[in-house]
Amino acid sequence: MNRTRDPTTPTSGPRTRERSRPTRERGAPSHTTESLRAVAAEVATALSRSPDVVGVLLTGSVANRYADDDSDVDLHAVVTSARFDALESHRTDTRWRDVFVDVEWVTHDVIESRLADWQDESALYVYTTSEVLVDETGQLTRLLARYASHPPGVRRRKLFDYWYFATADAPYNSGKAIAREDPFTAECYLREALEYYLGLVYLLNGEFVPYRKWRLVELRSLAWVPEGLWPAIRATLGGTDVERKHRLLAALADELEPELLGAGLSPARVHSPDRFSVDHTPSV
């Protein structure tokens, strides 16, 4: 196999790494999702030969089947606590058959610590959309199964958190900025509000909120999308008419109110969210 570094051997010492992925060189072979999945399986097999590796997860665009020519393979290698504590670096970059492979070294406890409080929406999305490639004991599969969907109480709390910040940004703060003839500040509030409203739509569908890269793409896979969402998206992300953007987001908020009531939020929390406090600010 053509590889520049053995993925089973972590890099020595701390390193810096740009988060942008390398683009495919001109003339390099095109990689399909299936060819990238084949590479993932090969690397997972190589990793599993180590007795310290007890599980391997495929994550990212290849697991989600959104891969393109510039995609890499993202793997989480689950190792024993003793191996993890001995590592000098928790990430390894390598190339395998001309494919860039990023291996993150974790333990079962590390994964659970990222999921346990149900607050890190990105981690929940990453792990629940991952694919188990190696699971020597079955512990990894059982761990992920516990976080397959929000418990009802957690979902209601998150719905209110997103609703609280969405409506605070727009229509409330965006309306005040427009009244002050401050379109720049209004624009900032409107765009942030849109992200919170998008999060609400995912939660109302019983889904975890994808990180920003896939948030618009995955809307088309949802069972229900409010009628006013796409007009609000197109207006908020394009054009300069902040008053129109404000009106569309306010209309979207009105459309979401009965859905939130149906999901178990109290009328007081839906109609007067500013009278309540939140314990967590959702990341957008």
C-alpha positions, 0 to 999 in steps of 0.5 A: 500500500502507498502510504507515507506514515503508518496510521497506527503510529501517532505523530511524535510531539505536538503539532500544528495543523491547518483545518482546511483540507488539501485540495486534489492535485491536478491529474490526481485520480478522482475519489468516489464515496465508495473508493474512500469508504474502501480506504477507510475500511483498509485503514481500520483493518490496519489499525485493528491489528494493534491490541491497543485499538478496540474500535474504529469509527468512520466520521465526516463526509464519507460516513455521511455520503457527502464526499467529493473530490476534495474529501478526506477520510476521518477516523476515530480510533478507540484505544485503551486508556493506557495507550491513550495516556501514553500518546504524545499527540491525539491526531495522526495525518497520513496518506493511504492510496493517495487519500488524506486520512485523519485519525483522531485517537480517543477512548470510550471515556473520551467519547462519552465525555463529549456526549454525556451532558447532551450539550455539544450538538456538533459532537452528537451529530458527528457520533450519531452519523458515524459508522462503526468499522471495528468494535472488538467488544461491542462497547462502542456500539452500545455507547453510541446507541445510548445517544441515538436520540434526545431524551424528551426532557433534553429535547424540550430544554434545547427547543427552548434554548434555541427559541429563546436566542432565535427570537431575541435576535429576530424579531426583537434585536433586529427590529430595534436595530432597524428602528435605529437605522442601523442595518449592519447590526440588524444584518448580524442579528438576522443571520445569527437568528437564521442559524438558531431557527435552522436548529429548531427545525432539526430539533422539531424533526427529532434530529441532532443539529448538523454543524454548519457545513451540512446544515442547509444540505441536510434540510432536504432530508427532513420529514417536515420543513416550515413553509416559510423557511426557504424564503427566509433563508434565501432572503437572509443570505442574499440581498440588502433589504433588511426590513424584508429579511426581518419580516420573513424571519418574524413570519417564520417565528409565527409558523414555528409557535404551534409546532413548539407548543405541540412539542411540549413547550408551555404557552408562556415559554413560547409566547414570552421566552424573555421571561425565562432564563436559559442555562446553556447558549447553543452553538451555531 
